[in-house]
Amino acid sequence: MTKPDDLDPTQVDPRTGANGQTIWEFFMACHDGNLDMVLALSRQYPLLIHAGIHYHQPLHFALRENHLDVAKHLLDLGADPFSNGFTYGDLRVLLEERNRSEAIELLDSTIARTHSATKHGDPLASLIKARDLPAIRQLIDQQPQLVHIGDSNGTLPLHWAVMTRQLHVIDLLLAHGAEIDKTRPDGARPIHLTNGDYHYRGWRDVPASSLRPHHVLIGYLLAKGAYYDISTAARLGDLERVRFLVEEDPQRVNQLPAYHGFYNSAPLRNAAGQGHLAVVEYLLEHGADPSLPEPIASHGTALRDALGNEHWQIAKLLLEHGANPNSMVDSSGNCVWAAKVAPEEIRQLLADKGGILGLDLACYDHNYSYVEETLKQSPDSLIHPYLPLEDKQMVELVLRYQPDVLKKKSLPATTTIEHAVWLLDRGMSPSLPNWLGVTPLHECARRGNIELAQLCIQRGSPTNPIDDHCNETPLQWAHRFHQPAFANLFG
């Protein structure tokens, strides 16, 4: 593995308190099984166990490399045993392939000890998703204990009933003793899941014939006795409830909920994103931090959400209270990017506060003028991780300032032959791996792109490099990803 270039060694991650170099050292210690360093760094920075690099976490590498003492330490500190995040396949499948029986047992025993998660809960979860009420009733009558058992991912039947918006099933489960505030392993209670979660999304996966306004379910659950937390109250704009909870405990204004999902976050973000000005004003007056670090945004999300949802007055208020104008939300851009359609007053205020678009988003938007102006002023600016290789105009522009930029990029397996030749002729390597040691030939094998693989080999790519992720050659990847025609390329 090699440190990703976009992991700034000097920039401090507000959530963990560690800079990029320390985060990388922690990842490598987990990868290499250096328990002494893992112990030392986790004592100094307890939240390092939750650090992420491109959706990978330290636990992934400790398990994959079979460093059980390191993995156990991470799990004991609270690392998420359900977190997968692997780009090229499921972690558990990889552990099974490598006969990592002890690693799998460690995962399973941790899950069994700390969460109600078992494959025995999968049949009831499947029936709820299938909306088969008679079969649900029959199964619960036969095995009433299933009401309290989560599926393989720890999602309980009541969670599924809420996500699928089935009031009859909610009533049935509650009548059989389901706990209305029972949490999943990620901390989500049913009331947090009325519009689904990352994997099951209300606007995408719930049938069109079912209940549409998901907020109705929040009221339904409250009427059934669900706890009314401050984040939910802030999202609904219920200033009276927010005020009551803050007076009861002033620390709640900056309280991150146990579950951080699509529709649940810090109170200020929830209120700002939904446009509840009075709640935002109250929270700020009582010390809410507009740049409170969150799992998906190290400098807060309230301003980004206010701008993205065109709540200009709230955005202005947040900036006046010190919100970071350069807050970046994972996979959602930053504040300046979100303010592209904002009134001139707001865009100017962002600029006055130091907000910039950034080369990453300028490349994403194919904003040639911004990129050129930035490179004129700072020719050595980090741009290659964001360079859109399919855009010849952008590539030619950057090459004028950084002639070696293509030597730092790995050739995508989706590139056309004509464009690949163009890139290779301008300095791109046919074999440069990504940070996980995956070469263009590996990616070609995964996608079955024989023509591009042949071109890479003609241009000098070794045929048997071994990646760090699966520890396999491109030929082995061809078998892994069911590309028999590609396998013939190697005879």
N, C-alpha and C positions, 0 to 999 in steps of 0.2 A: 504494500500500500504506500501511497505517497500523499502528502498533505495537500488537500484541494487548495488551489490558488485563491479562491474566494473566502477562505477561512483566514481572516486577518489576525496575524500573530499578536498584534499589540492591542486590538480593540477588545474592551472588556464587555462580556455578556452580562447585562444587569441582572438577569434571572439567576445565574449561577455564581456571579462574582468573579469568574475566571476569564482570563484573556484567551484568544484563539490558540496561542502556543500551549498554554496549560491544558486546554480542552483536548488538543491533539495528543499531547503527552499522556493524558489519561486514557484516551482511546487506544493508543499504542501499548500502554501498559496492560490494558485488558486483553488486547489482541495477543500480546507476547506472554501473558501469564505472569507478569511482574507484580506479585501480590504486595510486596513491600511498598512499591510506588503507589499502587492503587489505595492501599491503606493510608499512606501519608497524604495523598492528594484529596481523598474523600474526607479525611479529618479536617483538612484546611478549607475545602469547598464541599460541604455536604450535599449540595444540589447538583454536583457534577454527574451524579448517576442519571439525571434526566437530560443531560446535554445531548444535542442531536447534530449530526452532520449528514445532510442530504437524506433525511428520514431514517438514518441508522442511529442506534444507540449503543453505548458501551456494552450492555448485556449481550447484544447480538454477537459481538466478536468473542467475548469470553466463552459463550456457549458453543459457537461454531468451531473454535479452536480447542474445545474440550478442557478449558481451564476451570475446573469445577470449584476450586477454592475461591477464585475470583468471582465466578458467577454467584456462588452462595453468598458471598459478602455483599454483592450488589443487590441481590434479592432481599437479604436481611435488612438492608438500608431502605428498601422500598421501591426498587426498580420494578417496572411494570412487566409481569410475566406474560402478558398477552401481547405486548408490543412486538410487531413483526418488522414491517418497514423494509423488507428486502426487495430490491429492484428486480432481481432475476429469479424470483421464486420464493416459495414459502420456507421460512426458517425451520419449522418442524420437519418438513419433507427432507431438507438438507441434512438435518441431524439423523433422521432415519436412514438415509442413504449411507451416511458415514458410520452407522452402527453406534451412535452416541447414546446408548441406552441409559447411561447414568445421567447424562445431561437432560434427557427427556424425563427421566424419573424425578430429577430435581425440579424441573418446571412443573410437572404434574402434582408433585407433593406440595409445592408452594401454593399452587392454585387450590388444591383440595383443602389446605390448611387455612387459607385466608379468604377464599371465595366459594360461593355455591355454584360451581361450574362443573358440569359433567355432560358427557354425551348422552346420558340418560334423559336429559332435559330437551334434547333435540326434537323428538317426535311431537311433543306438545307445541313447541315453538313453530314447527312446520305447519301444524294444523291451524294455529292462530294466523299465520301469514297466509294460509290458503282460505281463511275466512269460513271454515267448515264448522259452524256452531254445533250441530248434532254430534259430530265426531269429537269435538272438544269436550262436550258434556259427558259423553260416554267414557272417554279416557280418564277424565278427572274422577268420575264415579268409580272407575276400576282402580285407579291409583291416585288417591287424593293427595299424597305426599308430593306429587309433581308440581303442585301449585307453588311450592317453596324451593324448587330446584331450578337453577339456571341452566341454559344450554351450554354448549362447548365454550362459548365466549363469555359466559357469566350473565347473559341477559335473561332476566326472569320472565315468566309468562305475563305478569302485569305490565312489564316494560313493553313487551310485544303488543299487548292489547292496546296500550296507549299509542304506540308508534303507528299501528295500523288503524287507529281511530274507531274502535269497536266498543260502543258503550255497553252492549249486552255482555260482551266477554269481560269487560272491566267489572261489571256488577257480579257476574258469576264467580270470578276469581276472588273478589272481596268477600263474597258470601261464604267462600270456602277457606277463609282465613288469610288470604294474601295480605301482606303488609304494605300499606299505601305509600310509605316513605322508605321502603327498602332500597338500598343502593346497589348498583352494579359495581364491578371491580373498578371502573373508572370514576366512581362517585356519583353517577347520574341517578337521580330519583325519577319516578314516572313523570312528575310534573315538568321535568326538564326536557322531556322527549316528545312533546306533543307535535312537533314538526319533524320528528325523526332524528337521526344522528348522521355521522359521516358515511356510514355504509348503507343505511336505509333512510332515504330522504323523502320527506313528506311531499314535496312538490314534484317528485319524480316517480316514487314507487307506490304511493297510496293510490288505489283505483279511483278513477274519476267519479264513480258512483257513491263514494263514501263521503263522510263529513268534510266539508271544505275549510271553513275557518278554524284553524287548529287552536286558536286562543280559547274557543269555547270549551275545549277539553281542560284547560287550566282552571276555569271556573267550576267545571264539573268535579274535578279532583279536589279542589278546595272545599266544595260543598260536602265531599265525602270524608273530609278531615285531613287532607294533606297539609303539611307545614308550609306556611307562606313566607318564604325567605326574601331577603332584601333584593337579591338580583332579579327575582321574578317580579317583585313589586316595582322595581325600577323599570323593567322592560314594559310593564303595563302602564306606567305613568301614575302609579298610585302613591302620590306624595304623602298622603295621610299614613299609610302603612310604612313607607320609608322613614318618615319622621319618628314614628313610634319605635321602630327597630333601632334607629340611631340613638335616640334618647335612652333606650335600654342599654345599648353598648356602642359608644362612639367609635370604636375600632372598626365597626362594620363598614364604614364608608370606603375603606381600602381593603375589604375582605374579598380575596379571590375564592370563589366557590370550589368545592371539591371537584365538581365536574365542569370542565371547560369545553363547550361544544358550540355548534352552529348558533344556538339560541340561548346560550347561557355563558355569562362572563361576569366581570366585575360590575358592580352597580352603575358606575359612571358610564362605562361603555354601553351597557344595556339601555340606559336612558338616552344617551347621546345618539345612538344609532336609530332609535325609534322616534327621535324628535321631541322628547318630553322636556321642554325648556325649564319648567318650574322645578322638576326633579334635579336636573343638571345644576341649576343655580343653588339649590339647597345643598346638594352634595359638595359642591365646590366651597360653599360658605363654611361647611363643617370639615374641611380638610381633605377632601378627596384628591388624590394625585392623578392629574390627567395623563401622566406618563408612567403610570403604574406598570411594571413589567408583567407580561402575561406569557403563557406558553407559546403562543403563535406570534408574539410581538414583544421584543425585548424593551421597547420604549413606549409601550401602551398602544391601545387601539381606539380609544374614544374619539380622537380627532379624525382618524382615517374613516371611521364609520359615519361620523357626522357629515364629512365631506362627501363620502360615497353615496349617502342618501339625501344629499342636497339640503341639509339643515344648516343653512349659512349662519344664522344668528348664533346657534350653538357652537359652530366651528370658531367663530370670532371670539366668543366667550372663553372657549377652551384655550385658544392662543393667548388671550389676555392673562390667563391663569398659568401660563408656562408650559402648555403642551408642546411636546417635541415636534417641530414641523417636519422632521425627517423620519418619523416613525414608519417602519416598514412592517406590513402585516404579511405573514407567510402566504405566498401564492395569490396575493391580492393587491400588490403594489404599495406605493407610499402615499403620503399626503398630497404632495404636489401632483402626482399622477392622478389621484382621485379628484383633484380640483380642476381638471381640464375644462369643465363646463361651468365652473364657479364664476360669480360676478368678479369684475376686475378688482374691486375692493378686497375681496378675499384672497385672490391670487397675489395681489401686491403685498397684503399683510403677511402671507406665507413667505414671500421673498424677503421682506423686511426682517422677518424672524430667523432668516437663514435657511429656509427651505429650498432644496434643489431637486431636480428631477432625477439625476444620477445617470451614469452611463448604462447601467443595466436596463433601466426602463426606457431610456432613449433608444437603445438597440432594439428592445422589444417593439417599440412604436415606429421603428425605422425613421427616427428623427435625425436626419443627416446634418442639419444645421447645428443642432445642439452638440452632436458628437464632434463635428469639426471644430467648433468654437472651443470645446473642452480640450481637445487634443492640441490645438494651437497654443493654448495657455499652459497645458501640462502634457507634453508629448509622451511621458512615461506612465500615464494613468493606466490603472488596471482595467483592461477592456476585454481581453481574450476570453474570459469565461462567459461573456455575454454576447460575443460577436455572432450575429445571425449568418451562418455560412451560406445559406441559400440566397442571400442578398448580395449580388455581385457589386452593386454600387457601394454598399456599405463596406464590403471587404476591400475594394479598391481604395476607398477613402482612408480606411485605417492603415492599410499598407503604406500609404504615403508618409505616415508618421511613425509607424512601427513595422519596418520591413520584415522583421522576423516573427510577426504575430501568428502566422499560420503554423509555425513550428511548435507552438504551444497548444494547438488544438488537435483533438482526436477526430478522425474522419468518421462522420455518422454513416451507419449502414443503410440509411434511407436515401443517400445521395445518388443522383443519376450518374451514369457513366460519363457523360459529357462534362458535367459539372465537377465530378471527381477529378478528371484529367486536368481541368482548369485549375483546381485547387492544388493538386500535386505539382503541377508545373510552376506554381508560385510559392513552393516551399513547404507544403503540408507533408507530414510523414505518413506513409502507408501503414505504420505499425505502432504509433504512439498510443499507449494505453491510458485509460482514465484512472482515477484515484484508487479504484479497486483492482487495478491490473488487468482490466478487460480491454483487449485490443480491438481494432476495427474488424479483424478476421473473426474474433469471437462473435461480435455483433452480427456480422454477415452470416455466420453459421446459425445464429438464433433466428434470423429472419429468412434464411434460405436464399440470400442474395449471392448467387453463384458468380454472376458477371463482375460484380464489384470485388468479390474475393479474388477472382482471377487477376483483376487489375492490380490489387494490392500485392499479390505474390509476384507479378511481373515487375512491379516497382521496388521489389526487394524485401517485402515483409517476410519474416520467418514464418514457417508453417506450423510450428509446434510451441508457441508461447503458452505458458501456464498462468492463468489468472489467479488472483488472490482470493476471489470470492468463492468459486466452486472448486478451485485447485484442479482445473482441467484444461486440456488443449481445445482448439477450435473443433477438431474432429469429435471430441467427446461432447462438446456443446451441440453439435449437429445431432447426435443421438439423443441428448437430453431434451432438446426442443423439437424432436420428431421431424428432422429435415433429412430424409434418406438421400435425396438427390444431391444435397450438398456434400454428404459423406463420400459420394463417389468422386468428388474433386481430389480426394487424397488417395484414390486407388483402392 
